[in-house]
Amino acid sequence: VEEGARERYPHGVPDSVRSQCEKELALIAELRYEMYFLTVHDLVRFARSRGILCQGRGSAANSVVCYCLGVTAVSPQLTNLLFERFISRERDEPPDIDVDFEHQRREEVIQYIYTKYGRERAAITAVVASYRPRSALRDMGRALDIPEALIAAMAKEHPGMYSREVLVERLEAAIARVQEGAAPFKLPPPRRLQLWLDLACQLQRFPRHLSQHVGGFVLTQGPLTRLVPVENASMKDRSVIQWDKDDLDAVGLLKVDVLALGMLSAIRRCLGLISQWRGKPMGMHDIPSEDPAVYAMICRADTVGVFQIESRAQMSMLPRLRPETFYDLVVEVAIVRPGPIQGGMVHPYLKARALHKASADPEGLVLEYPALKEALGRTHGVPIFQEQVMQIAMLAANFSAGEADALRRSMAAWKRKGGVHKFQQRLVGGMLKNGYTPEFAERLFKQIEGFGEYGFPESHAASFALLVYVSCWLKWFEPACFLAAMLNSQPLGFYGPAQLVQDARRHGVQVRAVDVAHSDWDCTLEAPAPGSADADAANPATDRAPQPAVRLGLRMVGGLSQAVAERIRAESVKKPFASTQDLALRCQLDVGDLRALASADALASLSGHLRQQVWEASALRLAPALLQGVPIDEEVLLLEAAEEGEEVMFDYASVGLSLRRHPLALLRAQLSHSPGRPKALNRLAVSPEGNDCTPSGGLAKPGLGAFIPKSLLTAAQMRDYPSGRLVRACGIVTMRQQPQTAKGVVFVTLEDETGSVNVIVWKAVKEQFREALYRARLMAVFGIWQRDDTGQVCHV
């Protein structure tokens, strides 16, 4: 710890840090947790020795010892963290350290644990998987011999919990849809159908099976089998304990969470690409802090692909909160959570923060109760974090550290609602006894009650905020490297490769197609085209260094294995391919490999346009082994090139994206002049109250009123459109979200050739257009355009 402290504080360890460190070490020694901390330190040391990016999070980020050991990355001095949130003498339970590793390399860490400690002393904890609505319908349907087609139709109609009456409606709709099909269908007796629904409802939340925890490891001094039941996992070289984390907490067994985080993979890959392209090493510690350009990008909600703040809810919050400092990012990460939202903390915080910024003397602003400044001062009098709730309980109601932690644990059990109410009398009574008004005490408890819907600890939010800033800096200053790294780290985040590429191209990044003559397995960097904006000098408008182009890798080709891609790359480096036949012979490709490459337009440098590539790949006759190397001289049939729309469809089917014109650009002429709705598009009517609206507030049949604009606007056209006007829009569905706090509202993002349009679908509309909403890939909507005064928060 002393060595780590000197490394963390090269100019001298502050007295406050040394004092806190000594306090923590004394408690760790008293509770005999030294080996636990050293074990976690050893895992982090191993990962870094292999170049695996990792970072601790959760309550461990409250600890100066964890920071000095290199387990966590955010100094507790940057935030007002509470060590009792991590370890308390009164808690009588072991600490819980969560460490995130790169998701593509976590298995190396897991196998290191098994190698060092042995499978007889190390195993992953189990998770009890319970029946959810769909699994209950499926399993009970099979048990009652319900036709598989009806089970599948019903499961699709039943994504969540509904009343008995709604279930019956869903069943009637499912039966009607199945009976319309071509396959013969015999309807089971009504009594059996009724029994199916009843038993499926009763079965929900019952245990179904055991599965592996995402990364919880138990390590013991002696054989595990003397303490807990152990079984072999279905995955090779893994053992699983037949108990879950709650069972382990009950018996006091130590657990280390070896978790996977995709963004760490992307950041490590991005830093490696920057180092390679710029010719000098680049690490996270080299990224400048508090860069104004980065925060300006964040305030514009230009955050597609970055960590944590890329969701619809976060993008909506960013222009309102307008983060300007690292601590603002900590708040941003935590405030868009069910706890603060349900507790009614969002608007009071934004209002208080605005008043604080507008004040001539911000430090002179006082809270309603100055005694709570230690707990609430940094968030302008509004509790945002779990640690603040603990501090309020200790400062205002005389809770001990152990009692405050018990309150925190009741909030953490957010699925078991109501757990926090047993503290209401003790908390409110304690505040009244200390001179707080009943109104203030009840209001504060209501806010605390909201944390029963899931809130973040400040330490966790601070750890995540660091990755938010790093990913935003990389996206702003090195957008090409960031795109390549994100594509090479898939799957991760809210957005798929198509959306990431579209966003990068809108930011000026050159993206080049997959090509067997140039592509590696991963996406790589190439010199920009001569004469392009990024070819010669830095862009003064963005303060960026010249940007390379991104060459899509063979990993993007559906159905192509990495082994085949590596053979192609190895041969292309030796000598250019002369033809598709030469490629097939030298790389030992079969017809399936060739068709996959042709469908992805990866043979363009050998065969020409897409249709010609597919024809040659399908018609190619591979010579037997004795004749390999002997050229087959045949006349090649030359085909006409396909229409661009057909080529775009091939691109999406094989690569998942297209570098040609956007599909909506191909349809734009039809969409701009269509007197009604194009029949090919799924339709959805949207209005604030769930009804179709006229300017006078009356009802109208969707699409028939003269007030409805005749053309479908682009996202770019709508950005400056007046708020309150009726609009029509169309795009590819890139995201659907239905948060628990949204009360049945669904948030949809549509993408066209100019950008994205956010759509809010109210519950009544969702029920009316359910099939189109959940299944459409291309969707048209009309409704009321709403935008705030800043022009940053906009939606239909």
N, C-alpha and C positions, 0 to 999 in steps of 0.2 A: 504493500500500500504506500509506503514512504517513497519507494522508487517511482511509482506511478504518479504520486502527488508532485514530485519534482518535475516529471515529464509534462504533466498537465499545466503546471504553473512555473515555467522556466525562469521567470523574474522574481521568484520567491513565493512560497505558499502563504496566503493571507492568514492572519491570526484566526479569523472567524472560521475559515475552512479547517485549519488544524484543530481548533477546539471541537468543531462538529465531528471531525474524523475520530478524535480520541473518544468522544462520547459514544459514537456508533461502535467502535472497536470494543469498548468495554462491555456494551450490551451484547454484542455478538459472542464475545468470550463467555459472558455469564450464561447465555442460553446455549452455548456449545454448538454454534453454527459455523465454526471456522472452516471445516472440511467442505461444507456446502458451497461457501463463497469461493474457495480455492478450486473446487470442481468446475464451477461455472467459468471461472477465470481460465482454467485449462482448456475448456471447449472453445472459448473466444480466441485464446492464443493459438490453438491448432488451426482454426479457420483462417486467421490472418496470416499464418505461416504458409498457407496454401493459396493466398490471394483471394479468399472468399470474404466478401463484404458482409458484415454483421453489425447488429446494434441492439442493445437491450432497450426494453420499453416497459410500460406498466408502472406499478408502484415502485419497482426497483430504481427508477429514475429519481426518486426522492432521496437516494442514498449517496453521500459523498464518497463512501468506500467503494461503491459500485462504479462511480465515475473515475476514481483513481485507479481502480483495477482494469479500466478499459472496457468494462461491460456495457456501460451506457455512454452516450455521446454528448449529452447536454449538461452543462454545469448547473448544479442546483442553485448556484448564486444568481443565475439569469432569471429564475422564477422563485416565487415564495413557496418552496416545497415543504412538505410536512413528513418528517421521517417516521412519525407514528403511523402514517398510512401504510408503511412498508413493514416495520417490525415494532411490536409493542410488548412490553413485559407482561401486560395483562391479557394479551390475546390468546396465549397458550396454544399457538399453532405455528407451524414452520413458515418461513418466508416463501414467497413465490416469485422467482425471477423468470421473466419471459425474454428470450433472445430471438430476434429475427435473423435468419440467414437467407442468402440468395436461394430462390425457389428452385433454380436449376442445378444447384450444387449442395443442397441440404443433405442429400443422401450420403455424401462424403463424410459429413459430421456424424450422422447416425451410425455409419459403419465404423468410424473411429471410436465411438462410445462402446460398441459391441466388441471391438478388437481390444481395447484397453481394459474394460471391466469384465468382459466375458458375458455370454448370453445367460449364464446362470446367475449373474448379479445385476443385469440391466434388462429392462423391458419397457414397452410402451403401454400406457394406460388405455383402458377401453372407454368407449362412449356407448351408452344405452340408446339405441335408435328407437324412437317411439312411432306409433302409427300416426300418419298424417292423413288428411282427407282422401287424397288420391290412392295412397297405398292401402288404406282401409277398404275403399271401394273395390280395388283390384283383388286383394286377397280374399275378401269375403265373397266377392262375385264368383271367383273360381271355386271356392268351397261349396257354394250353392248351385253350381253348374249354370250360371248365367252365361249366355253367349258372349264370346270374346269381343265381337264387334260392338255389342251394347256396352260392355265394360269400358272399352276404349273410348267410345263416344261420351259416356257419362263422366269418365275421368277428365276428359278435355273440357267438359262443361263445369267442372267442379274444382277450381284452383284453391278455394278457401272455404272457411266455415260458413254455413248457411242454416237458416231455420228449416224445420221439417217441411213447411209449405213450399219454400223455394226449391228444396230438393226434389219435391214431386214435380214442379214445373220443369226443372232441369231434366228429369227423367222423361217427361213427355216430349220435350224437344229432342232428346237423344234418340228416343224410339222412332220419332218421325224421320230424323235424318238417316238412321240406319235402314229403315224400311224403304227409303228412296233409292238405296243402293241396288246394284245389279245382283249381288249375291243373295241366295235364298236365306230367309230369316224367319225363325219360329219364336214367337214371343212367349216367354215363360208365364205361368199362372200369376195373376195379380197378387195372390197371397205371398208367393215366393219373392216377388219384386218388393213388396212392402217389408218383408223380413230382411231382405238385402239392405234396404236403406236404414232400417232400425238398427241392425247389428253393426253396420258400417259406422253409424254415428256413435254407438256405444264403444266401439273398438278404438276410436281416436284417443291418442295420448297413452295408450297401453304400450308396454315394451314390445318391440318386434324382434330385434336382434342386437348383437354386440358388434361394434365396429371399432376401428382404431381411432384414438385421439389424434388431433392434427399434429401433435408433437410432444405430448407430455411424457417424460421419461422418469422412471423410478430407478434409483441406484442404491444398492445396499452393500453392507460390509460382508455379509454372509450370503448363502444361497437364497434366492428369492422364494423358492418353493417351500421354504420353512415358514414364510410369512403370508404369502398370497398364492392363489391359484394362477398358473401360467399355462398358456397354450401357444403353439406355433401360429404365426400369422399366415394368411394366404399369400402375402408378398414374401418373396425369397429373403432369407437371412434376417428375419424379424421375429421377435417374441412379443406376445401381448398378455398383459395382466387382465384377468376377468373382472376387475373392479374398475369403477370410474373414479374421477377426481374427488367426488364427495366422499366416497368410501375411504379413499386414502387420507383425506383431511381428518376423518373421524378417528383413524388409528394413528395419525401423526407421522406418516411416512413422507419423507422429503421428495419433492418432484421438481424437475427442471423442464421447462417448456422450450423445446428446440423447434421453433416455428419457421415457416417459409414466407417470404415476402418478395413478390415479383419485382417491385420497384427497386429493391437492392440489386437484383440482377441487371436491370436496365441501367442503373447509375454506374455500376462497375463496368459494364460494357461500354457505356458512353465515355467514361473517363479514359478507358483503354483506347478507344477510337481517337479521342482528342490527342492523347499522348502520341499515338502513331502518326496522325496527320500533321500535328504542329511540330513534331520533332523534339518534344521535351516532356518529361513525366508530369502527369496531372493527377492530383488526388483531391478528396473532399476537402482537406484542410487548405488547399490552394484556392478554393472558391471564395471570393471577397464577400464579406457579410454586408447586409443592409444596403444593397445597391438600389438606388432610386428607380432605375429603368426596369428592374425586376418587379418592384412593387407597383409601378405604373401599369405593367402588363397584367398583374394580378387584379388590380382595381378595375380593369376593363373586362375582367372575366375571360381573358384570352388564355384559358387553362386546359384546353383539350389535351389529354394524355398525361398531365402532371399528377402528382400524388395527392390523394384525398380531396382536393378542392376542384375536381373535374365533374362532379355530379350536378344534376339540374338544380338541386336545392342549394348547393354551395355556390354555383355560378350566379344564382339569383341573389345570394347574400353578399357576395364580394363587392359589387358597386355600392351597396348600402353601408357596409361596415368600412370599406376602403382601408385595408391594412397598410400601414406605413412602417411598422417595426416588426421585429421577430415576435414580440409578445402579442401583437395584434394577430399574427398568424396562429399563435397558441389558442387564442380566444376563438378565432374563425374555425379551427378544427373542432373545438368542443361545442360551440354554440348550435351548430346544425346537427343536433342529436335529439332523439325523442324526449329525453329528460328536460333540457332547457325549453324546448318548444312546448311540451305539455305543462310545464311549470309556469308558463307565461313570463319567461325571463328575456326573450329576444327583444321585444319592443322596448321594455324599460331600459335594457342595456344600451340599445342604439340611441335612445333619447338622452340618457345620462352621459353617454360618451360624446354626443354632439354638443351638449351644454358644456362639458368639460373642455372641449377643443375651442369653443367659441368664447370662453371666459378669458378675460385679460389677465387673470391670476388663477390659472388652473389649480395650483397647489393650495390656493386659499379656499377652494370649495370644500365644504364640510359635509359629512354624512349626517343622516338623521340622528344617528347615535355614534358619536366619535369613538366610543369604546370598541366598536366593531371595525375600526379602520384597518387594523392588522389583518383581519379576515377578508374584508370587502373593498378596501381602498383601491386595490389594483384593478378591480372590475366595476368601479364607480357605483358601489353600493348594491350590486345585483349578484347573487351567487350563481356562478357558472360551473364550478368544478366541485367534485366530491370532497376534496380536501377542505374547501371553504365551509361546507356543511359541518364537517368535523370541528373546525375552528370556531364556528358560531356556537355549536353546542357546548364547547369548552369555555368560551369567553362569556356567553350570555346566559347559559343555563347551568353552569358549574358541573358539566359532565367531566368525568375523568377521561384519560386517553383511551382506556379500555372500553368505557361506555360509548365514547364517540366512535370508536372503531366498530362496535356492535351496531350502531346506527348506520354506519357506512355499509356494513355487510347486509343489512336489511334492504338498503337501496340497491345494492348490487344484485340481489335476488329479484330482478325486475320482472321475471316471468311469473313469480308468485306474488301477485299484486296484493297490497294491503299489509305487507310485513312492516312497513314503516309506521303504521298507525299505533302500534303498541308503545311508541315513544312519544306520542302526541302530548299526553298529559304531563309527562316528565319534562319535555322540552318547553312547551308553552308555559307550564306552571313555573319552571325555573326562570324563564324570562320575565314573567310578571313579578316574581319575587325580587328580581334585580332591577325593577323600575321601568321595564319596557311596557308600552301600552298594549292592551289586548288586540287592537287593530293591527299593530305592527307585528306582534307575535304570531297572530293567525295568518297574516299575509306571508310572513317568512316561512311558516310551516307549509303553506300551500305550495310555495316555490320548492321547498325541500321535497314535498310529496311528488313533485314532477320527476324527480330523479328515480322514482320507482319505475319509470318508463325507459331507463337506460341513459346514464350520463357518463362523461369521461372524467377520470382523474386528471389533474393538471399535469402531473408528471408524464402521463401517457400522451397527452396532447402536445407537450413540449417536445417529446421524442419524435412524434410524427411531424410536428411543425418544422423540425430541422430538415427532414426529407422533402417536405413541401417546398421549402426555400431552395434547396439544392436542385430539385427537379425543375423548378421554375427558372433558375439561373441557367441551367443547361438548355432548356427549351428556348430561352431568349437569345443567349449569346452563341450557342452551338446547335442551331436547329437541325442541321443535316446529321450530325453525330447523334443527336437525341432521337431522331426518327429511326435511323438504322438500329440503334440500341433497343428501342421499343419494339421494333419488328422482330429483332432477334431474340427478344425475351418473352414473346407471346406464348401462352395466353396470360394477360394481366390487364387490370383496369377496366373502365367502363366502355372503352372504345376499341373496335376491331381494327385490323390493318387498313381497311378501306377508308375509315374516317380519319385515321392518323395520317395517311398519305394525302388525302384531300386537304386536311388542315395545313400540313407542311407545304404543299404546293401553293396554297393561298398566301403563305408566308415567304414565298420566293425560293423554296428549295427545289432543285432540279431532281426529278426521280426518273430513273431509267428502267426499262423493262427487263425481265429475266431473259438471259441469252446464254446458251451453252458455250459460246465463245468467250464470254467475259464474266459470267456469274460464278461465285463460290457458293458453298452451302449457305453461309450467312449473308445478309445484306452488307455490302461493302461501300467504301468511299472511292470516288474517282475524281479526276480533275474536271472542273466545270468546262462547259463549252466555250471556245474562244469568242471573245466579244460580249459575253454575258456579264450581268451586273456583278457577279461574284468571281469573275475570272481574274481581275487585276488588283483591285484595292478594296479596303474596308469600306463598308457602307456608312457614311457619316450620319445618316438619318437614324441608324440603329446602334451605332458604335460597335458593330460586329466586325470581326476579322473576316476576310474572304472565305466564302463557304464552298465546300466541295459538293459534288453531285452524289446522289445515293443510287447505287446499282442494286436492284432487288435480287435476292439470293434464290438459289434453287429450293430452299426450304419453303418458299411460297407456293411451289407447284404441288397441287393436291395429288396424292398417290405416289409420289416419288420418295424413295428412301434416302437416308443420309449416305449410306454406303455407295449407292449409285451416283449420287451427286459428287462424292469425293473422287470416284473413278473418273468422272467427266472432267473435273477440275485438274486432276493430275495429268490427264492426257492433253488437255487444251494448253497447259503450260509447256509441254514438250514440243508440240507442233500444232498449228491451227488445223481444224477439221476441214477436209475438202468437200464433204457432202454429208447428207444424213446417213447414207450407207457407211461412210468412213467412220462417222461417230458411233454407229451401232456396233460395228466390228471391233473397233479399238477399245470401246468401253464395255463390251459384252452386254448390250442392252437387249431386252426382249420387246415384243410388240407393245406390251402394256406400258413399259417405260417410255417408248417413243410416242405413243398416243398421249400420255400425260404431258410430255414436253411440248408436243405440237398444239394441244388444246390450250396450253399456257402461252402460246406464241413465242416459245423459247427457241424455236428452230428458224427464226426469221432470217438470220444471217446465212443460213444454208439452203432454205427452200422457198424463201419469199413470203408471200402473204399467208394469212392464217388458214384459209381453205386449202391452199396448196400444201401447207405443212401437214394438215390432218390427212389429206389424201396420200401423200408420200409415206407418212408414218404407217398408215393402215395397209398400203399396197406393197410395202417393202418386203422382199423375200430374203430372209437371213440365210446365208450359205451354210451348209454343214461344216463340221470342224475341218474335214480334209481340204475343203476349198476356201477356207478363210484366208483372206489376203488377196484372193483372186478377184479382180473387179468384175461385176456383172453389168454388161453393157446393154441397157434397155432404153427404149424411147420413153421419155417422160411425158405423160399427159398433162397439158397446161390448162388450169382451170381459171375462170374469172374470179376476181376477188369478191368476197362477200360484202354485203352492205354493212355499214358501220354498226348498226344496231345489233346485227347478228354477232359481230366480233366482240362487242361489249358484253353480250350475254355469255359468250365463251369465256371471256376474261373473268367475270364474276363466278362462273361455275367452276373454273379450274384454279384460279389464283385468289379469288375472294375480293378482288378490286380491279379497277381498270384505269389505265393511264390515257385512254382515249377521251373523247368528250363525255361528260357526265350524262347518264341516261335521261335526266330531265332536260338537258340541252337538246337532245335529239327529239324530244316530245314538245319542246317549247312552242314551236309554231302552231301546233294543234291546240295546245293549252291556252295560248294567248288569244285565239280567235274562236274558240268553241262557244257557241251560243248557250249551251247547257253544259252539263258535266260530261266529260269523256266516259263512255261506258266501261272502258277497260280499267278505270280506277276504282278502288274501294272508296266508299263515301262515308263521311262522318260529319254530322252536324254538331256544332259546339256552341254553347252559350253559357253565361255565368250561372244561370239557375237550372240548367239542365233542359231547357226548352229551346226550340228554334225561335229566333227573335226578329221582330221588325223594329224599325226606329221608334214606333209608338208603343212598343212593349207587347203587342199582340202576338198571336201565334201564326205561323205560316208553314206550309208544307215545304220541306227542305228542297232548295234548288228551283222553286217555281216563282218566287216573289220577284217583282221588277226591281226591288231595292238591292238585290244581290249583285255584286260586281260580275260582269260577264267574263272576265279573264282571270286566270290564276296568276297571282303576283309571285315574283321571285323573292327570296329572302332579302336580297339587296334593296329591292324596291320598297319592301315593308319597313326597313330600318327607319326611314324618315316619314313613314305614313302617320297621319294624325291619330292620336289615341281616341278610342270610342267609335271608330269607323268599322263597318262590316267589311271583311276581307275574305278572299279565298286563296288557299295555298295548297301546294302539292309537293310531295317529296318521298324519298326512300326513308322508311322507318329505320332509324339508327339506334333508338333507345325507347324502352317502355319501363316506367317505374311506378310502383304503387306503394309508397311508404306506409307503415303502420299508422303514422300520425295524420295521414291525409284523409281519413274518414271516407274511403272508397273512391277518392279522386285518383285518376291515372294521369301521369305526366308522360308526354310523347315528344320526341324530337324528330323532325323531318329535315332531310338534307336535300338541297337541290344544287345546281351548278354554281350558285353564288354564295352559298352559306347554309346556315341552319335556322329553322323556325321552331320555337317552343310552343307546344300545345297543351292546354289544360282541359282534360275531359272530365266533366262532372259525373257524379254517380248515376244519375238518371239517364244521361246520354250513353254512358258505358253499358248499361243494361240493354238499351235499345239497339246499339250497334256492336254488340259484344264480339261477334265473329270477326267483323272487319277490324276491330280494334286490336284483338290479340293475334290475328293470323296474317293480316295484310303486310306485305313487304313494300308496296307502293300505295300511298294513301293521299286522298284529297280531303281537305277540311274547309269549312267556312264558319265564321264566327266573328266575334268582336275583337278588334285589335286593341291591346292595352299596352301602354308604355309609360314608365315613370318620367319624372322631370329630367333626370339625367340622360335618358335615352338608352341606358344600359340594360335595364330590366324590361324585357318585352316578351309578350306571348299572345297567342290567339286563345 
